[in-house]
Amino acid sequence: MVDAIILAGGRDGEVEKKFGVSNRALLVIEGKFMVEYVIKALRDVSSIRKIIVVGSVEDFKSRIGSKVTGVVQPGKNPFDSTLNGLKALKPEGKVLVVASDLPLLRGEMIEDFFLRCEKRKADFYYPIIRKETYEEKIGRGKRTFVRVKEGYFTGGNLFFLDPRVVEEKQEWIAQMVENRKKPLAMAQVLGVRIILKYLLKRLCIEDVEKRVEKVLGMRGLAIITPYPEIGFDVDRVEHVDIAKDLLSK
């Protein structure tokens, strides 16, 4: 069985300011809080047991508290919030960490990701999406893509990991989480060789995986998912209209 952590610590972005909500996860889209779409997706996966929301207890407890195992206060950044969630869960196996602003997420997408992870043994997994896949289904909104030998990719908004990775390599993972949308900053954490390969357009996915394993002493894998919805997070005002449009179809 797998436990899940929903990160809902953001409070002062452009979405919150535009729509007057305390947290964008509580923005109502097509009759539901955004976080409810994530909770429903997780509940539809039979292998997921406990679900913890890491966000303001005051904001979330009364609204969605009955739908999850618990709500705990966030930390000062996504990594600290993940640690708070792990402390509350006390997991015995791997944990899925997922963003709270993914209204297009569905259970079958998570199940497909899990099946792909099962094919290769690792300590943590991160979904990536091909540019052409994302543009075909989503097609709008600003998104960062990284070029590697295999093509252009963007990252998903969830991690599947062994809690030991977090406990043993806290500083390194904190840097990676902080720079997850900044390709060059992530490359700097991994070292000069990775930077050079990236700049020379010779970097491949396996290069990054091998470097991560050398740095961490644990294996991390990038999993190509056919579901661009995993990469669509509503963190800009323009994304709200895109989400409404796609959900109404």
C-alpha positions in Angstrom: 0.0 0.0 0.0 1.0 3.6 -0.6 0.4 6.7 1.4 0.0 10.2 -0.2 0.8 13.7 0.7 -0.9 16.7 -0.9 1.1 19.9 -0.8 -1.1 22.9 -0.3 1.1 25.5 1.3 1.0 28.3 -1.3 -1.0 31.4 -0.1 0.1 34.6 -1.9 0.4 33.9 -5.6 -1.3 35.7 -8.5 -4.3 33.3 -8.5 -5.0 34.0 -4.8 -4.8 37.7 -5.4 -7.0 37.7 -8.5 -9.8 35.5 -7.2 -9.6 36.5 -3.5 -9.0 33.1 -2.1 -6.7 32.3 0.9 -5.1 29.4 -1.0 -5.4 28.5 -4.7 -6.2 24.9 -3.8 -9.5 26.3 -2.5 -10.4 28.0 -5.7 -13.7 26.6 -7.0 -13.5 25.4 -10.6 -16.6 23.7 -12.1 -18.2 23.4 -8.7 -15.3 21.9 -6.8 -12.3 23.1 -4.8 -9.2 22.3 -6.9 -7.8 20.2 -4.1 -11.0 18.1 -4.3 -10.0 16.9 -7.8 -6.7 15.7 -6.4 -8.3 14.0 -3.4 -10.8 12.2 -5.7 -8.0 11.1 -8.0 -6.1 9.6 -5.1 -9.2 8.0 -3.6 -9.8 6.3 -7.0 -6.4 4.4 -6.7 -7.0 1.2 -4.8 -3.4 1.0 -3.6 -3.4 4.4 -1.9 -4.3 4.2 1.8 -3.8 7.3 3.9 -3.9 10.9 2.5 -2.5 13.9 4.3 -3.1 17.5 3.2 -0.3 19.8 4.2 -1.8 23.3 4.3 -3.3 25.7 6.7 -5.4 23.7 9.2 -7.7 26.7 9.5 -8.3 26.9 5.8 -8.6 23.2 5.0 -9.9 21.3 8.0 -13.5 22.6 7.8 -13.7 22.3 4.0 -12.1 19.0 3.1 -11.0 17.5 6.5 -13.6 14.7 6.3 -12.3 13.5 2.9 -8.7 12.9 4.0 -6.8 11.2 6.8 -5.6 14.5 8.2 -4.5 18.1 7.7 -1.2 19.4 9.0 0.4 22.8 8.9 2.8 23.5 6.1 6.5 24.4 6.4 8.3 27.4 5.0 8.8 25.7 1.6 7.6 22.6 -0.3 10.4 20.5 1.1 9.6 21.4 4.7 6.0 20.7 4.0 6.9 17.3 2.7 8.7 16.6 5.9 5.7 17.6 8.0 3.5 15.3 5.9 5.9 12.4 6.4 6.0 13.0 10.2 2.2 12.8 10.3 2.0 9.7 8.1 4.8 7.6 9.6 4.8 5.6 6.4 6.0 2.0 6.1 6.6 2.1 2.3 6.9 4.5 -0.6 4.9 7.8 -0.5 3.3 9.8 -3.3 3.8 13.5 -3.0 1.4 15.5 -5.2 0.6 19.2 -5.7 -2.9 20.4 -4.7 -3.6 22.5 -7.8 -4.1 19.7 -10.4 -7.7 19.8 -11.4 -7.2 17.6 -14.4 -5.6 14.8 -12.4 -7.5 11.4 -12.5 -7.0 8.1 -10.7 -6.1 6.2 -13.9 -3.2 8.6 -14.6 -1.7 7.8 -11.2 -2.3 4.1 -11.7 -0.5 4.2 -15.0 2.4 6.1 -13.4 2.7 3.4 -10.7 2.7 0.6 -13.3 5.5 2.3 -15.2 7.4 2.7 -12.0 7.1 -1.0 -11.2 9.0 -1.9 -14.3 12.3 -0.4 -13.0 13.4 -0.6 -9.4 14.4 2.7 -7.9 14.2 4.8 -4.7 12.3 7.6 -6.2 10.5 8.4 -9.4 9.6 11.6 -11.2 7.2 11.9 -14.1 8.2 13.8 -17.3 6.0 14.8 -20.3 7.0 15.2 -23.9 6.4 18.7 -25.3 4.3 17.4 -28.2 2.1 15.4 -25.8 1.5 18.4 -23.6 0.8 20.8 -26.5 -1.6 18.3 -28.2 -3.8 17.9 -25.0 -3.3 21.2 -23.1 -1.9 23.4 -25.8 -2.0 26.7 -23.9 -0.4 28.5 -21.0 3.3 29.2 -20.3 5.3 26.1 -19.6 9.1 25.4 -19.2 10.5 22.6 -21.4 14.0 21.2 -21.2 15.8 19.9 -24.2 17.7 16.5 -23.9 18.7 14.0 -26.6 15.3 12.3 -26.4 13.4 15.5 -27.1 11.8 18.4 -25.2 10.3 17.6 -21.8 8.5 19.2 -18.9 8.2 17.9 -15.4 5.1 16.6 -13.6 3.7 17.7 -10.3 4.2 14.6 -8.2 7.0 12.5 -6.8 6.9 8.8 -5.8 9.6 8.2 -3.2 11.1 6.1 -0.5 11.0 8.3 2.7 14.6 7.3 3.4 15.7 9.4 0.5 14.2 12.5 2.2 15.7 11.6 5.6 19.2 10.9 4.4 19.6 13.6 1.7 17.5 16.4 3.0 19.8 19.3 1.8 20.2 18.0 -1.7 16.6 17.2 -2.2 15.6 20.6 -0.8 17.7 22.2 -3.6 16.2 20.1 -6.3 12.6 20.8 -5.1 13.3 24.5 -4.9 14.8 24.6 -8.4 12.4 22.1 -10.0 11.2 24.7 -12.6 14.7 26.1 -13.3 16.6 23.7 -15.6 20.0 25.5 -15.3 19.8 25.8 -11.6 19.0 22.0 -11.3 22.0 21.3 -13.6 24.3 23.4 -11.3 23.3 21.2 -8.3 24.3 18.1 -10.4 27.7 19.5 -11.4 29.7 21.0 -14.2 29.6 18.0 -16.5 25.8 18.0 -16.6 25.8 21.8 -17.3 28.2 21.4 -20.2 26.3 18.5 -21.7 23.1 20.5 -21.4 24.5 23.6 -23.0 26.1 21.5 -25.8 22.7 19.7 -26.3 24.3 16.3 -25.6 22.5 15.6 -22.3 20.3 12.6 -22.2 17.9 11.4 -19.5 20.2 8.5 -18.5 23.0 11.0 -17.8 20.9 12.8 -15.3 19.7 9.5 -13.7 23.3 8.3 -13.3 24.5 11.6 -11.8 21.7 11.7 -9.3 22.5 8.1 -8.3 26.2 9.0 -7.8 25.3 12.1 -5.7 22.6 10.5 -3.6 23.8 6.9 -3.4 20.2 6.1 -4.3 18.5 5.5 -7.6 16.1 8.1 -9.1 14.3 7.6 -12.4 12.5 9.9 -14.8 9.3 8.2 -16.0 7.8 9.4 -19.3 4.0 9.6 -18.8 1.5 9.9 -21.6 -0.8 12.0 -19.4 0.1 15.8 -19.7 -2.6 16.5 -17.1 0.0 15.5 -14.5 2.1 18.5 -15.6 -0.8 21.0 -15.6 -0.8 23.0 -12.4 -2.9 26.1 -11.9 -0.4 28.6 -10.7 -1.2 31.5 -13.1 -4.5 33.3 -13.7 -4.5 32.2 -17.4 -4.4 28.6 -16.2 -7.8 29.0 -14.5 -9.6 29.5 -17.8 -7.7 26.7 -19.4 -8.8 24.4 -16.6 -12.4 25.4 -16.8 -12.4 24.9 -20.6 -10.9 21.4 -20.4 -13.1 20.3 -17.4 -16.2 21.4 -19.2 -15.6 19.1 -22.2 
